Amino acid sequence: MLPASLISWPGWRILNAFCISSMALCLTALHTAGVVHGQGSRVDYERAHNLRATTQGKVMKTRVEPHWFDAGRQFWYRNDLLEDEREFIRVQADTGKRELAFDHARLATALSAVTGVPQTATRLQIKDLIFGDNPTLRLTIRDTTWSVSLQNYTVTPWKPAEETKLPSDQSPANQATTTPEKQDIPQHRSPDGKWEAFFQKHNLFLRNRMSGEKHALSTDGNADIAYQGPVYWSPDSLKLVACRETKGQKHLVHLIESAPDDQLQPKLHSLDYLKPGDKIPQRFPQLFHVTTRQAVEISNTLFPNPWSIEHVRWSPDSHRFTFLYNQRGHQILRVIAVAADTGETGVLVNEESKTFVDYAYKTFLQFIDTSHELIWMSERNGWNHLYLLDARTGHFKHQITRGDWVVREVERVDSQKRQIWFWAQGIFPEQDPYYKHLCRVNFDGSGFVVLTHGNGTHQIQWSPNMRYFIDTYSRVDMPPISELRRADDGGLVTELERADETALRATGWLHPERFVATGRDGITDIHGIILRPSNFDPLKKYPVIEQIYAGPHDQFVPKEFQDHYRMQELAELGFIVVKIDGMGTNWRSKAFHDVCWQNLGDSGFPDRILWIRAAAAERPWMDLHRVGIYGGSAGGQSSTRAMLAHGDFYHVAVSDCGCHDNRMDKIWWNELWMGWPLGPHYEAQSNVTNARHLQGKLFLIVGELDRNVDPTSTMQVVDALIKADKDFDLLVVPGGGHGIAESRYGTRRRRDYFVRHLLGVEPRHEP
């Protein structure tokens, strides 16, 4: 009798027709087909399980962590090598001279003699180093500090009196960044120290700090409409702003912990969890005059339906205050100005969109009081850029940055030099558009310079005096390179380190492969990566599994080098694993992003399927007759959606803690992308509504104590599948929280599911 794994193999019926004359011939043909052999075996499971330990510590010189000294003119760092070996490097920033920080062998000999603890040159157990001027070296070994002469390597116990004060410029680099003015920080005490504001019985009160006399500034506060902090004082201490908040509804989500550790009976947990469409609390600013102790009426005509009121600030002359108004539905974002004497309101900045304004990830505003200007971030021209406005009138003076690329975030603003340092993506057309590069530009748009240049995604570390920065960049297929560069022009001072992955490659580790294909519009490049098992054989056929997360708030394909990708563990079982950023995700053009608008069910599938097909057209070892997909949270929603809307392409899905119906999930995330008020598109894209369209194999996983995504969202899909008489698999984990599929048990069950239904064999992870 044949094993059940062979009988259930998808190709068995076809193979059996050719093997009917001889069972021996049949088994030989199966063995040589190259589909099942060596995939999903116990050896594969062991390799997947041990992958992290196998690759860990196999790459040298991946990062430079500088310790600056000599007034920011020098720094040292430690290189971690293989087998717990290390070396210490000293760099002169002005000249770029890079050398060993000291004679490692002489120091090891001297330390061994003095401490009685054997030291070797390549394994010096040094915790800290401080370079003096003599030249001397102060170091700590096993909580004992020693002073070392670098002239003759004499080692003596360090005495506190010998400590040299650190130069004043060795303060953290971020102190050089423009910080908010004191007036922007909410305080209950007035700037002149005479008054203190406080809340009592839902109202705002004022106390004279000298006499102790107190006065009620408001009297209409109650349990439903209350005055709340913070309090914003005008610089002249004559006016203050607080917010009057109307009460929203409570929406309790109840979770049952069926098997608590501390008792036999189950526990009920409840949490307040607003969902799309719920009544939200709303805050409206209220202005008070101290001398009259009266409220000044402010019309809310320009801010009638706030999702939020933020960034409240006073002008230096106390003549007005401003705030950022985000209207519910997230299609209007405004900077409102309020006259301090009359309460008259006006719009300084009005940002509107027919889809959404990405307030959560693309908001930046900074007032430059010395020149009465405002720096503002906007996608109004189709790409995320910076603009300069007249802060008195709101008149747009000009666009600061421009081009078919995006400003990712502002690093710092120098109002004296009138310069902005920021991170950009897509700045080099020949590079991956998601690679981050540091740039600088003048307020007037001139002097634009890209300060990082290597083909990869970058991160930097500033010198204390901001004259230099250490730039480390990498790609998924290139280990990190660290360079010292000048801050003024980005010029290269010296290359510091080039990571060495020789030992990693010796384990059989393979780089993820970058791949680009054209998206649904026939124009736009879609980027992703391909991971192969370390025992990859191009003559075999491998099922393809996509790891999906299509949340509109970000992009998700890894860009930096790593010695371990969790997806690789799944690939080790005999799969090709891919990850793709389709349309609707963030950090490309506004049009690219807008695909998600009221359309989260799309999940970029038209782009993803084209991408996978294009990859397979060049790679015959990718078997598109066996395609799987998995993801959690929004990825759980998308992976189930794949089986409901694209079951002709995807055959097996594992979905963890999915927000399967956007009406069931948290309010902010879903209203931002799906809109408010709720429309029929919410129901139309629900996995519950579409459960009857299920094709293929679906495995739903959920933790009963998920506090991020209401677990009943999964159970409602289950209910709809049962009503539609559909076969599926379900795992409910007692006590499990969000992302329970990433637990050891959940991960094993997910892997087993793909092995059974894509490889057609029973998992063999046990001896």
C-alpha positions in Angstrom: 0.0 0.0 0.0 1.4 3.4 -0.9 2.0 6.0 1.8 -0.8 8.6 2.2 1.7 11.4 1.3 2.1 9.9 -2.2 -1.5 9.3 -2.8 -2.3 12.9 -1.8 0.5 14.3 -4.1 -1.2 16.5 -6.7 0.7 14.9 -9.6 -0.2 11.3 -8.5 -3.1 10.8 -10.9 -1.1 11.8 -13.9 1.9 9.9 -12.8 -0.2 6.8 -12.1 -1.4 6.6 -15.7 2.2 6.2 -16.9 3.1 3.8 -14.1 0.3 1.4 -14.3 2.5 -1.5 -15.6 5.0 -1.5 -12.8 5.0 -0.2 -9.2 8.8 -0.1 -9.3 8.8 2.1 -12.4 6.3 4.3 -10.7 8.4 4.9 -7.6 11.5 5.5 -9.7 9.7 8.2 -11.7 8.6 9.9 -8.5 12.0 9.8 -7.0 13.6 11.5 -10.1 10.9 14.0 -10.7 12.7 16.5 -8.4 9.5 17.9 -6.9 9.2 16.2 -3.5 12.6 14.7 -2.9 14.6 16.8 -0.4 11.8 19.2 0.4 9.8 19.2 3.7 12.1 16.5 5.1 13.3 16.3 8.8 16.7 17.6 7.6 15.0 20.6 6.1 13.1 21.3 9.3 16.2 21.0 11.3 18.1 23.4 9.0 15.2 25.9 9.2 15.0 25.6 13.0 18.8 26.2 13.4 19.1 28.9 10.8 19.4 31.8 13.2 22.1 30.1 15.2 23.9 29.0 12.0 24.1 32.5 10.6 24.5 34.6 13.8 27.9 36.3 14.3 29.2 35.3 10.8 29.5 38.9 9.4 32.3 41.1 10.6 32.5 44.9 10.7 28.8 45.6 10.1 28.6 48.8 12.1 30.8 51.6 13.4 29.8 53.0 16.7 32.0 56.1 17.2 33.2 57.4 20.6 34.3 61.0 19.9 37.0 62.9 21.7 39.5 65.7 21.2 36.8 68.4 20.7 35.1 66.2 18.0 38.3 65.9 15.9 38.9 62.2 16.7 36.9 59.1 17.5 37.5 55.4 18.2 35.4 52.4 17.7 35.6 48.6 18.1 35.4 46.1 15.4 33.8 42.8 16.3 35.5 40.0 14.4 34.8 36.2 14.3 35.2 33.9 17.3 34.8 36.8 19.8 37.9 38.5 18.5 38.0 42.3 18.3 40.1 45.3 17.4 40.1 48.9 18.3 40.4 51.6 15.7 41.3 55.3 16.0 40.3 57.9 13.4 41.4 61.5 12.9 38.4 63.1 11.3 40.2 66.1 9.8 42.8 64.1 8.0 40.9 60.8 7.6 43.8 58.9 9.1 42.6 55.5 10.3 44.8 53.2 12.4 44.8 50.7 15.3 44.0 52.7 18.4 47.1 51.2 20.1 49.5 48.3 20.0 47.1 45.5 20.9 49.9 43.0 21.6 51.9 45.3 23.9 48.8 46.3 25.8 47.8 42.7 26.2 51.2 41.9 27.7 51.2 44.9 30.0 47.6 44.3 31.2 48.3 40.6 31.9 51.3 41.4 34.0 49.6 44.0 36.1 46.1 42.5 36.5 47.1 38.9 36.7 44.3 38.2 34.3 45.6 36.7 31.0 44.8 38.9 28.0 45.3 38.2 24.3 45.8 40.8 21.7 42.7 39.8 19.7 40.4 39.4 22.7 41.1 42.4 25.0 38.3 42.6 27.5 38.0 46.3 27.4 34.7 48.0 28.4 35.6 51.6 27.9 38.3 53.8 26.5 39.1 57.4 27.1 42.0 59.0 25.3 44.0 61.7 27.1 46.5 64.3 25.8 49.8 62.9 27.1 49.1 60.5 25.2 47.4 58.3 27.8 44.7 55.8 27.6 42.1 55.1 30.3 40.3 51.8 30.1 38.1 49.6 32.2 38.5 45.9 32.6 36.2 43.9 35.0 35.0 47.1 36.7 38.6 48.2 37.4 39.9 51.3 35.7 43.5 51.6 34.5 45.7 54.4 33.1 48.0 53.4 30.2 50.9 55.4 28.8 50.9 54.9 25.1 54.6 55.8 25.0 55.9 52.9 27.0 52.7 51.0 27.9 53.1 51.4 31.6 49.8 50.4 33.3 48.8 52.0 36.6 45.6 52.2 38.6 43.5 55.2 37.5 43.0 57.9 40.1 39.9 60.2 39.8 42.1 63.3 40.0 43.6 62.3 36.7 40.3 62.6 34.9 40.3 65.0 32.1 37.1 67.0 31.6 35.4 66.2 28.3 35.3 69.0 25.8 32.0 70.9 25.8 31.3 69.8 22.2 31.1 66.1 23.3 27.4 66.6 24.1 24.9 64.5 22.2 24.7 65.4 18.5 21.0 66.0 18.6 21.6 69.1 20.8 22.7 70.8 17.6 19.2 70.2 16.1 16.7 73.1 16.3 14.5 72.4 19.4 11.0 73.7 20.0 10.8 77.1 21.6 9.7 77.1 25.3 6.4 78.6 24.3 5.5 75.5 22.4 5.8 73.3 25.5 2.5 73.3 27.4 2.8 74.5 31.0 0.3 75.0 33.8 2.4 77.9 35.3 2.5 81.2 33.5 5.8 82.4 32.0 6.1 85.2 34.6 5.6 82.8 37.4 2.6 84.7 38.9 -0.2 82.4 37.9 -1.0 78.7 37.9 -3.8 77.1 35.9 -5.4 73.9 37.1 -8.5 71.7 36.4 -11.2 71.0 39.0 -14.6 69.5 38.5 -14.3 69.6 34.7 -13.5 73.3 34.7 -10.4 75.5 34.4 -9.3 77.6 37.4 -6.6 80.2 37.9 -4.5 80.6 41.1 -2.5 83.6 42.1 0.8 82.0 43.3 1.5 84.8 45.7 -1.8 85.2 47.4 -3.2 81.7 46.8 -6.4 83.3 45.6 -8.2 81.2 42.9 -10.7 82.1 40.3 -12.9 80.0 38.0 -12.2 80.7 34.3 -15.0 78.4 33.2 -18.2 77.3 34.8 -19.9 75.3 32.0 -17.8 72.1 32.3 -19.5 68.9 33.2 -19.1 65.1 32.8 -20.0 65.3 29.1 -18.3 68.5 28.1 -15.1 69.1 30.2 -12.1 71.4 30.1 -8.9 69.4 29.9 -5.1 70.0 29.6 -2.6 70.8 28.5 -2.7 74.5 29.1 -0.9 76.9 26.7 0.2 80.3 28.1 0.9 83.3 26.0 4.5 84.6 26.4 3.2 87.8 28.0 1.3 85.7 30.6 -1.9 87.6 29.9 -3.7 84.8 28.0 -4.0 81.1 28.0 -5.6 78.3 25.9 -7.1 75.1 27.0 -9.3 72.6 25.2 -13.0 71.9 25.8 -13.7 68.3 25.1 -17.0 66.7 24.2 -17.4 63.2 25.4 -17.3 60.3 22.9 -18.9 56.9 23.2 -17.4 53.9 24.8 -17.1 50.8 22.7 -16.2 47.8 24.8 -14.6 44.8 23.3 -14.9 41.7 25.5 -12.3 38.9 25.4 -12.6 35.6 27.2 -9.4 34.1 28.6 -10.4 30.4 28.5 -7.4 28.9 30.3 -5.9 31.4 32.7 -2.8 30.3 34.6 -4.0 31.4 38.0 -7.5 29.9 38.2 -9.7 27.1 36.8 -12.6 29.2 35.6 -12.2 31.5 32.5 -11.7 35.3 32.8 -13.5 38.1 31.1 -11.4 41.0 29.9 -12.9 44.2 28.5 -11.2 47.1 26.8 -12.4 50.4 25.3 -11.8 50.1 21.6 -13.3 52.6 19.2 -14.1 51.3 15.7 -14.8 53.1 12.5 -18.0 55.1 12.6 -18.1 55.4 16.4 -18.7 58.7 18.1 -15.3 60.1 19.1 -14.4 62.7 21.7 -13.8 66.1 20.1 -11.6 68.9 21.4 -12.1 72.6 20.7 -9.6 75.3 21.8 -10.8 77.9 24.3 -9.1 81.2 24.8 -9.1 83.0 28.2 -7.9 86.5 29.2 -6.2 86.6 32.6 -7.0 90.2 33.5 -10.7 89.9 32.9 -10.9 86.2 33.7 -13.2 85.8 30.8 -13.4 83.4 27.9 -13.1 84.8 24.4 -15.6 83.3 22.0 -14.0 81.4 19.1 -16.2 80.3 16.2 -15.5 76.7 15.1 -16.7 77.4 11.5 -13.2 76.6 10.1 -12.8 73.5 12.3 -16.3 72.1 12.7 -15.5 68.4 13.0 -12.1 67.7 14.6 -10.5 64.4 14.6 -7.7 66.2 16.5 -6.4 69.6 17.5 -2.7 69.6 17.9 0.5 71.8 17.7 -1.1 74.6 19.7 1.5 77.5 19.9 1.6 81.2 20.6 3.4 83.8 18.5 6.3 85.4 20.3 4.4 88.8 20.5 1.3 87.0 22.1 -0.9 88.5 19.4 -2.3 85.2 18.2 -2.1 81.5 18.6 -2.2 78.7 16.0 -3.1 75.1 15.9 -3.3 72.2 13.5 -6.8 71.0 12.7 -7.3 67.5 11.3 -10.9 67.0 10.2 -12.5 63.6 10.7 -12.3 61.7 7.4 -8.8 63.0 7.0 -9.4 64.9 3.7 -8.8 68.4 5.3 -5.8 69.4 7.3 -5.5 73.1 8.3 -3.3 75.4 10.3 -5.7 77.8 12.0 -4.7 81.2 13.4 -6.7 82.9 16.2 -6.4 86.5 17.1 -5.7 86.8 20.9 -7.8 89.9 21.5 -10.9 89.1 19.5 -10.9 85.4 18.9 -11.2 85.9 15.2 -10.1 82.9 13.2 -8.3 82.5 9.8 -6.8 79.7 7.8 -3.0 79.9 7.3 -2.7 76.6 5.5 -5.4 74.6 3.9 -4.5 71.1 2.7 -7.3 69.2 1.0 -7.5 65.9 -0.8 -10.2 64.0 -2.7 -8.8 60.8 -1.2 -6.8 61.3 2.1 -4.2 63.5 3.7 -1.6 61.3 5.2 -1.5 63.2 8.5 -0.1 60.2 10.4 3.2 59.9 8.4 3.6 63.0 6.3 2.9 66.0 8.6 5.7 68.5 9.2 5.3 72.2 10.2 7.8 74.5 11.8 7.4 78.2 12.4 10.5 80.4 11.8 9.6 83.3 14.0 12.6 85.5 13.1 11.5 85.7 9.5 7.7 85.1 9.9 7.8 81.9 7.8 6.4 78.4 8.0 7.9 75.2 6.6 5.1 72.8 5.5 5.1 69.3 4.1 2.6 68.5 1.4 1.7 66.1 -1.4 -0.2 68.7 -3.4 2.0 68.3 -6.5 1.8 64.5 -6.4 5.0 63.9 -4.4 5.8 64.5 -0.8 7.7 67.8 -0.6 8.5 70.8 1.5 7.1 74.3 1.0 7.8 77.8 2.5 4.9 80.0 3.5 4.5 83.4 4.9 3.4 82.7 8.5 1.5 85.9 8.8 -0.7 85.5 5.8 -0.4 81.9 4.8 0.8 82.9 1.3 2.8 80.1 -0.3 6.1 81.7 -1.1 7.6 78.8 -3.0 8.3 75.0 -3.1 11.5 74.2 -1.4 12.1 70.6 -2.7 10.9 69.3 -6.0 11.2 66.3 -8.2 9.7 62.8 -8.8 10.9 61.6 -5.4 9.7 62.0 -1.8 10.8 63.7 1.4 10.7 60.9 3.9 11.3 63.0 7.0 13.0 66.2 8.2 16.2 65.6 10.1 16.7 69.1 11.4 16.2 72.8 10.5 18.8 75.5 11.0 16.9 78.8 11.0 20.1 80.9 11.2 21.7 79.3 8.1 18.3 78.9 6.6 18.9 75.2 5.8 17.0 72.0 6.1 18.5 68.6 6.4 16.1 65.8 5.4 15.8 62.2 4.3 14.7 61.5 0.7 13.6 58.4 -1.2 13.8 57.9 -4.9 16.4 60.6 -5.3 18.6 58.5 -7.7 16.5 57.2 -10.6 19.0 54.3 -11.1 18.6 53.1 -7.5 15.8 51.4 -5.7 13.3 54.2 -5.0 12.9 53.1 -1.4 16.6 53.7 -0.5 16.9 56.5 2.0 19.5 59.3 1.4 20.4 62.3 3.5 20.0 65.7 1.7 20.3 69.4 2.5 18.6 72.4 0.9 18.3 76.1 1.6 15.0 77.6 2.5 14.7 79.2 -1.0 15.3 75.9 -2.7 18.8 76.6 -3.7 21.9 74.7 -2.6 20.3 71.3 -2.9 22.9 68.6 -2.3 22.6 64.8 -1.7 25.0 64.0 1.1 25.0 60.2 0.8 25.9 58.5 -2.4 26.4 54.7 -2.2 23.9 52.5 -3.9 22.0 51.3 -0.9 19.8 52.6 1.9 21.6 54.8 4.4 21.7 55.7 8.1 24.0 58.2 9.7 25.6 59.2 13.0 26.6 62.8 13.5 29.8 64.0 15.1 29.2 66.2 18.2 30.2 69.3 16.4 28.1 68.4 13.4 31.0 68.8 11.0 31.1 65.1 10.1 28.8 62.1 9.9 29.4 58.4 9.7 27.4 57.0 6.8 26.5 53.3 6.8 24.7 51.9 3.8 23.7 48.4 2.6 21.4 46.4 0.4 19.8 43.0 1.0 22.5 41.7 -1.4 25.4 43.8 -0.1 26.7 43.9 3.5 27.2 47.3 5.1 29.8 49.9 4.1 30.7 52.6 6.6 32.3 55.9 5.6 33.3 59.1 7.2 31.9 62.1 5.3 31.9 65.9 5.7 28.6 67.5 6.7 29.0 70.6 4.5 29.1 68.8 1.1 28.9 65.1 1.8 32.5 64.7 0.6 34.2 61.4 1.5 36.9 61.7 4.1 37.7 58.0 4.3 36.1 54.6 4.1 36.0 53.1 7.6 34.8 49.5 7.2 33.5 47.2 4.6 31.6 44.3 6.2 33.0 40.8 5.5 30.4 38.1 4.9 32.8 35.3 3.9 32.0 33.2 6.9 28.2 33.7 6.4 28.4 32.6 2.8 30.4 29.5 3.9 27.3 28.3 5.7 25.4 28.1 2.4 23.5 31.3 3.0 22.2 33.0 -0.1 21.5 36.6 -0.6 17.9 37.6 -1.2 17.5 38.4 -4.9 16.2 41.9 -5.8 13.7 41.8 -8.6 11.7 44.6 -10.4 8.7 44.1 -12.7 6.1 46.5 -14.2 2.9 47.0 -12.3 -0.7 47.1 -13.5 -0.4 50.4 -15.3 2.3 49.1 -17.6 4.6 51.9 -16.4 5.4 51.8 -12.7 8.2 49.6 -11.3 7.2 47.2 -8.6 10.0 46.1 -6.2 10.4 42.9 -4.3 12.8 40.2 -3.2 13.1 36.5 -3.8 14.5 34.0 -1.2 15.7 30.6 -2.1 16.6 27.6 0.2 20.3 27.3 1.0 20.4 23.9 -0.7 18.8 25.4 -3.8 18.9 23.3 -6.9 17.9 25.1 -10.2 16.9 21.8 -11.7 14.1 21.3 -9.2 10.6 22.9 -9.1 9.8 24.9 -6.0 6.4 26.1 -4.8 6.2 29.9 -4.4 5.0 31.5 -1.1 4.4 35.2 -0.7 4.7 36.8 2.6 2.3 39.8 2.5 1.8 43.0 4.4 0.1 45.6 2.3 -0.7 48.2 5.0 -0.9 51.7 3.4 1.2 53.3 6.2 4.6 52.1 5.0 6.6 49.9 2.6 7.6 46.5 3.8 10.2 44.8 1.5 13.5 44.7 3.4 16.1 47.1 2.1 19.0 46.8 4.5 21.4 43.8 4.7 20.6 41.2 7.4 22.3 38.0 8.2 18.9 36.4 9.0 15.4 36.9 7.5 12.6 35.1 9.2 11.2 34.3 5.7 14.3 32.4 5.0 13.4 29.8 7.6 10.3 28.9 5.5 12.3 28.8 2.3 14.6 26.2 3.9 11.7 23.7 3.8 11.8 23.7 0.0 10.0 26.9 -1.0 10.7 30.1 -2.9 9.5 32.9 -0.7 8.8 36.4 -2.1 7.9 39.8 -0.6 6.6 42.7 -2.7 5.5 46.3 -2.3 2.5 46.7 -4.5 0.5 49.9 -5.3 -1.4 51.3 -2.3 1.6 51.1 0.0 3.5 54.2 1.1 6.6 56.3 0.1 6.1 56.5 -3.7 4.0 59.0 -5.5 0.6 60.2 -4.3 -1.1 58.4 -7.2 0.8 55.1 -6.2 -0.5 55.6 -2.6 -4.0 56.5 -3.5 -4.7 53.1 -4.9 -5.5 52.0 -1.3 -8.2 54.7 -0.8 -11.5 53.0 0.1 -9.9 50.0 -1.5 -7.9 48.0 1.1 -9.2 44.8 -0.4 -7.1 45.5 -3.4 -3.9 44.9 -1.4 -1.8 45.5 -4.5 -2.7 42.1 -5.9 -2.9 43.2 -9.6 0.8 44.3 -9.2 1.9 41.3 -7.1 0.5 38.7 -9.4 2.2 40.4 -12.4 5.4 40.6 -10.5 5.4 36.9 -9.5 4.6 35.8 -13.1 7.4 38.0 -14.5 9.8 36.5 -12.0 8.8 33.0 -12.8 9.1 33.6 -16.6 12.8 34.0 -16.0 13.1 31.4 -13.4 11.8 27.9 -14.4 12.3 26.6 -10.9 9.4 28.8 -9.7 6.3 26.6 -9.9 3.2 28.8 -10.3 0.9 25.7 -10.1 1.6 25.8 -6.4 1.4 29.3 -4.9 0.9 30.1 -1.2 0.5 33.3 0.8 0.6 34.2 4.4 0.5 37.3 6.6 -0.7 38.7 10.0 -2.9 41.6 11.0 -3.4 43.6 7.8 -1.4 40.8 6.2 -3.9 38.3 7.6 -6.7 40.3 5.9 -4.8 40.3 2.6 -3.8 36.7 2.6 -7.4 35.6 3.1 -8.5 38.1 0.5 -6.1 36.4 -1.9 -8.1 33.2 -1.6 -11.5 35.0 -2.0 -10.6 37.3 -4.9 -7.6 35.6 -6.6 -8.1 31.9 -5.9 -7.2 31.1 -9.5 -3.6 32.2 -8.7 -3.1 31.6 -5.0 -3.8 28.0 -3.8 -3.0 28.0 -0.1 -3.2 30.7 2.6 -2.4 31.0 6.2 -3.9 34.1 7.8 -3.0 35.3 11.3 -5.1 37.7 13.4 -6.5 39.4 10.3 -8.6 42.6 10.4 -10.9 40.8 8.0 -13.6 43.5 8.1 -12.4 47.1 8.4 -15.5 48.0 10.4 -14.3 45.6 13.1 -10.8 47.0 13.5 -9.3 50.1 15.3 -10.8 53.4 14.3 -7.8 55.5 13.3 -6.1 53.2 10.9 -9.2 52.2 9.0 -10.8 55.6 8.8 -7.6 57.1 7.5 -7.5 54.7 4.5 -11.1 53.6 4.1 -12.6 57.0 4.9 -15.5 58.4 7.0 -18.4 58.3 7.1 -18.7 54.6 6.4 -19.9 53.7 3.0 -20.9 50.5 1.1 -17.3 49.9 0.2 -16.6 48.8 3.7 -19.0 45.9 3.4 -18.1 45.2 -0.2 -14.4 44.5 0.7 -15.1 42.6 3.8 -13.7 39.0 3.9 -16.9 38.1 5.7 -19.1 39.3 2.9 -16.9 37.5 0.3 -16.3 34.3 2.2 -18.5 32.3 -0.1 -15.9 32.9 -2.9 -13.2 30.8 -1.1 -11.1 28.7 -3.3 -8.2 26.5 -2.3 -6.9 25.8 1.2 -7.3 28.4 4.0 -5.9 28.2 7.5 -7.1 30.9 10.0 -5.1 31.5 13.2 -6.2 33.9 16.0 -5.3 34.5 19.6 -8.3 34.8 21.9 -6.8 37.8 23.8 -5.8 39.9 20.7 -6.0 43.5 21.9 -4.8 45.0 18.6 -7.3 43.5 16.3 -10.7 42.3 17.7 -10.4 38.5 17.4 -14.2 38.3 16.6 -13.2 39.6 13.2 -11.7 36.2 12.5 -14.6 34.4 14.0 -17.1 36.2 11.8 -15.1 34.9 8.8 -15.4 31.5 10.3 -19.2 31.9 10.7 -19.5 33.0 7.1 -17.4 30.1 5.8 -19.6 27.7 7.7 -22.7 29.2 6.3 -21.3 29.0 2.8 -20.4 25.3 3.4 -16.7 25.9 2.8 -13.9 23.7 4.1 -11.1 25.5 6.0 -8.8 25.1 9.0 -8.9 27.1 12.2 -6.5 27.4 15.2 -7.7 29.5 18.2 -4.9 29.9 20.7 -6.1 30.3 24.4 -4.4 33.2 26.0 -2.8 34.2 22.7 -2.4 37.8 21.6 -1.8 39.6 18.4 0.6 37.9 16.0 0.3 34.5 17.7 1.3 32.8 14.5 4.8 34.0 15.1 5.0 31.9 18.3 6.9 28.7 18.2 3.7 26.6 17.9 2.0 28.9 15.5 5.1 29.1 13.2 5.4 25.3 13.2 1.7 24.9 12.3 2.0 27.4 9.5 5.1 25.7 8.1 3.4 22.3 8.3 0.3 23.6 6.4 2.4 24.7 3.5 4.4 21.5 3.5 1.2 19.4 3.4 -0.7 21.4 0.8 2.1 22.7 -1.5 4.8 20.0 -1.3 2.2 17.2 -0.9 4.1 15.4 1.9 3.5 15.0 5.6 5.8 17.2 7.7 8.7 15.3 9.1 10.0 17.6 11.8 10.3 14.8 14.4 12.9 12.0 14.3 
